[in-house]
Amino acid sequence: MKQILFLIVSIMSIATSAQQVLTPEGLWKLGRLTALGISKDKKTIVYKVSTPVVEENKSNSKFYKIPVNGGNSVEIQEADSKNLVADKNVSPDFNYILSTQEVKTENVFGKDFYPELDKSEAQIYDGLDYRHWDTWNNGTHNHVFYAVNNTSKATPFDIMKDEPYDSPQKPFGGDEDYIWSSDSKSIVYVSKKKFGTAYAISTNTDLYEFNIETKTTKNLTENNLGYDTNPIFSPNGDLTWLQMKRDGYEADKNDIILRGKGAAKINLTASWDGSVESFKWSPDGNKIYFIAAIDGTLQLFEIDLKNKTVMAGIATNIKQVTSGDFDTHDIVGFSGENIIVSRTDMNHATEIYSYNLKKKAFTQLTKTNDDFYAKLSLPKFERRYLTTTDGKKMLVWVILPPNFDKFKKYPTLLYCQGGPQSPLTQFYSFRWNFSLMASQGYIVVAPNRRGMYGHGQAWNEQISKDWGGQVMDDYLSAIDDISKESYVDKGRLGCVGASYGGYSVFYLAGIHKNRFKTFIAHDGVFNTQSMFGTTEEVFFNNWDFGGPYWDKDNAVAQKSYTKFNPINFVDKWNAPILIIQGGKDYRVPIGQAQEAFQAAQLRRIKSRLLYLPEENHWVLKPQNAIVWQREFYKWLKETL
């Protein structure tokens, strides 16, 4: 009898253990992996794992190496990690080294103009770009320097001396913005050489080549008006980079450009209907591998440069290498017939994998969080395809709670993606985490609505100048389709999103016709007119809204400020709304949240404002992130 009782207790214990689900606190215990590269001898992968320490409100990092063919990870010192991986800042001939630093190039503060008033806090600007992302312009710019290698006495030389421009680009540029030429005689760097208001209304970055012998600079992409980024030299010495054609359009088709020895430029992906995220040359220089969105995932693609049609700009020999319901991210490097990449899916954070090109199979190399996930009962995600109101095929991701029971009824959330032009793929977010949402008992519906990469360029572009148009029908089609299922509680539907997703929430709150019981909007656009007047990257709204609000003869723009403006539908709001805002978000400034919260309060609608004064468009500090998660689910429990 005792043995039977012990067996029952053991089974119950195992069952209870298996029923653990992901929580906000658990999410912020996960290690966050960053691949740093393959060692110089090609035998080892080097990577970093950052783990949040909520109590200290920071993250701690450790560095590791693991054999390229798999095996045990070994912790190493940060200095060792740098020594193992080839330093791209060192010139190929090892004679020089690159570095960057901020340089004061313009006067901004009152004390700059009036030294005797050294306690003045005044800031003076003659043009836009007075603030960007989450910082105010203080008169300094990122500059690239080079110096003689292996000597502490070498004086770095500023290759952009006295120029009020940035390289690396702000706010997110890194060492991908500057590289050595194959012959070590020049430096190629990315910069948008525009200043003030001209900078704020343009996306025209160029590639510049600085000759270290003549100390002269040449614009290599002067004829292209859009983004030119990510310069990479091939093993054969050919320059390649990513290019968008149209100025002011940050979500334009991103193509791979190759400049041969004769300076002729070839668009290698011109006739391929997609947009490149990143790319890397094969060691033999015969192929380029790139990452791009396709049908709700990020996958690896190959360009065979031995094929003459490709070299003529015809993409007949561009082929998809990987497939499956996961995202293939960074291309770390190559090892024999294997490509080393990082990978995620909706239930798993980034890990490093090896993909065998002959066997067409993945091998997971790192297992940073495997022990943690093994204790969890994880959600299931599935694809649904529906026909939109204009007769198009649309992918909708549906994420089902752990231990899903089709005979039960579940509250359901419509997730509205930001961007607006961004792919909704198998990403693993530490804020908008589908696995976490589903683990709290919610079905999550995530439509690949207009504006998503991975469904052809026309699908992606349709959202521009049509923010409140077809895309809103796409959202409603998605929630209406899933609501036909018996396991969806149609009386408990919620709508959540950030950025353009926040705009979507504000807009749907006025047109949803009682579909939704509650709303959550994070850093969302509430008033398109005041958004145009306060956002820092003016080119974005200029393009997506169709122009400024004062251009009364511009019918397209006026539609953005009237028919597609959420403020004009506040009188139809009839459901509770949680509004979240970062104080240092200059992309979607605080006034958007203030206007929305004030409108909801004065209309006596149950509403709450979660204000994060030190956060930008994202939530980066661990304790703020935990508060964000707790308030998010607290609100849903209160109102859904």
HELIX and SHEET records of a PDB file:
HELIX    1   1 LYS A    2  ALA A   18  1                                  17    
HELIX    2   2 PRO A   24  LEU A   27  1                                   4    
HELIX    3   3 VAL A   54  GLU A   56  5                                   3    
HELIX    4   4 GLU A   78  LEU A   84  1                                   7    
HELIX    5   5 GLY A  110  PHE A  113  1                                   4    
HELIX    6   6 ASP A  175  ASP A  177  5                                   3    
HELIX    7   7 THR A  197  ALA A  200  1                                   4    
HELIX    8   8 LYS A  308  MET A  311  1                                   4    
HELIX    9   9 ALA A  315  ASN A  317  5                                   3    
HELIX   10  10 ASP A  370  ALA A  374  1                                   5    
HELIX   11  11 PHE A  434  SER A  439  1                                   6    
HELIX   12  12 GLN A  457  GLU A  461  1                                   5    
HELIX   13  13 GLN A  470  ILE A  482  1                                  13    
HELIX   14  14 TYR A  500  ILE A  511  1                                  12    
HELIX   15  15 THR A  528  THR A  534  1                                   7    
HELIX   16  16 VAL A  538  PHE A  545  1                                   8    
HELIX   17  17 ALA A  555  TYR A  561  1                                   7    
HELIX   18  18 PRO A  566  LYS A  572  5                                   7    
HELIX   19  19 GLY A  591  LEU A  602  1                                  12    
HELIX   20  20 PRO A  622  THR A  639  1                                  18    
SHEET    1   A 4 ARG A  32  ILE A  38  0                                        
SHEET    2   A 4 THR A  44  VAL A  53 -1                                        
SHEET    3   A 4 LYS A  58  PRO A  67 -1                                        
SHEET    4   A 4 VAL A  74  ILE A  76 -1                                        
SHEET    1   B 3 TYR A  96  LYS A 104  0                                        
SHEET    2   B 3 THR A 140  VAL A 148 -1                                        
SHEET    3   B 3 PHE A 157  ASP A 158 -1                                        
SHEET    1   C 2 ARG A 131  HIS A 132  0                                        
SHEET    2   C 2 THR A 135  TRP A 136 -1                                        
SHEET    1   D 4 TYR A 178  TRP A 180  0                                        
SHEET    2   D 4 SER A 186  SER A 191 -1                                        
SHEET    3   D 4 ASP A 206  ASN A 211 -1                                        
SHEET    4   D 4 THR A 216  ASN A 219 -1                                        
SHEET    1   E 4 ASP A 228  PHE A 233  0                                        
SHEET    2   E 4 LEU A 239  GLN A 243 -1                                        
SHEET    3   E 4 ASP A 255  ARG A 259 -1                                        
SHEET    4   E 4 LYS A 265  ASN A 267 -1                                        
SHEET    1   F 4 VAL A 276  TRP A 281  0                                        
SHEET    2   F 4 LYS A 287  ILE A 294 -1                                        
SHEET    3   F 4 THR A 297  ASP A 304 -1                                        
SHEET    4   F 4 ILE A 318  GLN A 320 -1                                        
SHEET    1   G 4 ASP A 327  SER A 335  0                                        
SHEET    2   G 4 ASN A 338  ASP A 345 -1                                        
SHEET    3   G 4 HIS A 348  ASN A 356 -1                                        
SHEET    4   G 4 ALA A 361  GLN A 364 -1                                        
SHEET    1   H 8 LYS A 380  THR A 387  0                                        
SHEET    2   H 8 LYS A 393  LEU A 400 -1                                        
SHEET    3   H 8 ILE A 443  PRO A 447 -1                                        
SHEET    4   H 8 TYR A 410  CYS A 416  1                                        
SHEET    5   H 8 VAL A 488  ALA A 498  1                                        
SHEET    6   H 8 THR A 518  HIS A 522  1                                        
SHEET    7   H 8 ILE A 577  GLY A 582  1                                        
SHEET    8   H 8 SER A 607  LEU A 612  1                                        
END                                                                             
